[in-house]
């Protein structure tokens, strides 16, 4: 009721607001938010990110302010109006940043490791995992995991250009067994030899190849 009352008060002042539902624990913001705000402003519409609660309360509702605003915008401009603005904003964003390095999670499709056909949205490549498994030699003194509850992995950060060439930019090691950290430099040298840096599938935005970063995880024994 408070949300509806606030929306009605804003509407009486001639204020309309477009709400982007950004999630709760993991917020997903629009890559073209800045461009969208500018276009909305030209049409006298405000912008806000609308979060959701991760807890559902009985007989309680969410987003009443935004739902009423959506109803009024659709009534005034038509149901396809906002979709057209979203499309224009994204076009402007891509045109402005086509040669920048894009954050991989904001791309329509992420970069993919060579010969990996699975276009999943996670940071794991079964092809890369198997290639490293088949080639890596563990140094003397390395303590392997006793069970699956123990963490031993490396996050490998890449720059992947729009032509499919990759460059390793960072290694982030996690070992529950602290003694294994002394082998980090050894593993860096070995992984640099094994991991492929050509033949990647580039990231895409609006069906265009783009430069992007990427993080891939390799699990140690």
Secondary structure as GFF3:
##gff-version 3
##sequence-region A 1 221
A	DSSP	alpha_helix	2	12	.	.	.	ID=ss1
A	DSSP	beta_strand	16	23	.	.	.	ID=ss2
A	DSSP	alpha_helix	33	42	.	.	.	ID=ss3
A	DSSP	beta_strand	45	51	.	.	.	ID=ss4
A	DSSP	alpha_helix	64	77	.	.	.	ID=ss5
A	DSSP	alpha_helix	81	97	.	.	.	ID=ss6
A	DSSP	beta_strand	101	102	.	.	.	ID=ss7
A	DSSP	three_ten_helix	104	106	.	.	.	ID=ss8
A	DSSP	alpha_helix	126	135	.	.	.	ID=ss9
A	DSSP	beta_strand	152	160	.	.	.	ID=ss10
A	DSSP	beta_strand	166	175	.	.	.	ID=ss11
A	DSSP	three_ten_helix	178	183	.	.	.	ID=ss12
A	DSSP	alpha_helix	184	194	.	.	.	ID=ss13
A	DSSP	beta_strand	203	205	.	.	.	ID=ss14
A	DSSP	beta_strand	208	219	.	.	.	ID=ss15
###
